[in-house]
Amino acid sequence: MINTEQVINQDLLELLTDKTKRLFGQSVEFSDSLDEIGGLLARYDPAPSPILNAIDQKGQDFATYFFATYSDTLDMDKSIQAYKAVKSLVRYILLIDRQYEVGNKKYEMIVRGIIQTIN
């Protein structure tokens, strides 16, 4: 049985591949195309909670890391891994900073989950 989420993710991967390949030859609309790739990545790997979604909005350059990796490797899987790694590290840094600012243990619990994901 085909999983609907897998089909959607496959479609998003195809869109990402197409957009990324077209971005190589562009100069004028580069930032617009990078924003579109960022939107596709956010749909492909959505934040599991409103807190992480808010954190992700602060880390605006995730698509840049994805594109840089794809430019070097031409490998979609490695590019997505790099994107996810950078996003996890940004989440970790911003959440641990927030936890120290306000002392809320909720942030510490989220950070522990992120550390497990990174490891």
N, C-alpha and C positions, 0 to 999 in steps of 0.2 A: 504494500500500500504506500502510495506517495504522500509524504508529509507536506502540507501546504506551506509551512514555514521554510522547508528546504527549497521548494520551488521558488518562493519569493526571494530567498537569499541567493539562489542561483541566478535569478533575473537581475538582482542588484549587482552581483559580481560581474555579469556581462555588461551592464551599464557602466560600472566602474572601469572595466577594461577598455571599453570603447572611449569613454571620456578621457582616460589617462593617455591612451595612444594619440588621441587628437590633440591633447595639450602639448605634446612635444613640439609641434610645428607652430604654435601660437605665440604671439608676443603681446598683442593689443588686449585681448580678452583673457589673458592668463589668470588674473586674480578672480575674474568672474567664474572661469572654468574650475579653478581651485575651490571656490566656494561651493559650486555644484557638487564636486567630488566630496567635499566635507559633508554636505547634506546627504549624499548617498551613503557615505560611511556611517553617519549617525543613524540612518534607517537600517543599515545592515547590522550594526552592533549598538542597539539602543541602550541607554542607561536603564538599569533595573529599578531605579527609585528616583523620586523628585530631587533628593539631595544630590545624588550623583549627576543627574541631569543639569542641575544648577552649576555644579563643579565643571562639567564638560563645556558649558557655555563660556566659562572663563578661559578654558584652554582652547583658544581659537585656531592654533596652528597644527592641529592633528593631521589635516589633509596634506600639509607641506611635508611632514615626515613620511607619510604614505607615498607621496609622489617622488620624493627623493630616493626612497628605497626602490620603488618601481623603476625609476630612471637608471639606477645602478644595476639592478638584477633582472629586470623584465620578468619578474616572478610575482604573480598576484598573491600567492600564499605567504611569501616572505614579507611582502609589502603590508599585508593585513596584520601579520604578526608584529611588525615594527610599529604600526599604528596602534595596536592594542597595548603593546608594551609602554609606549610613550604616554598613552592615555592613562594607564594604570599608575605610572609613576607620577604624573601630574595630579591625579586624584589623591594619591598618597600624600604628596607634599602639601597640597592645599587643605586636606582634611586634618592632617596632624597639626598643621599650623592653627587651624580653627579650633581644634580640641584644646591646644595649649592656651589659646586666647580666652575661651569661654569655660573650659573645664567640663564640658558635657561629655559624659562617658559614651553617649550614642555615637559620637564621631570616632572614638577609640575602637568601638566594636566594628564599625565599618572599615576602619584602617586595617584591623586584623584580618578581615576577609580579603582585602586587597593584597595584603602581604602574602597570604596563602595562594592567591591567584598568580602573583609575580613569581613566587618560588616554583 
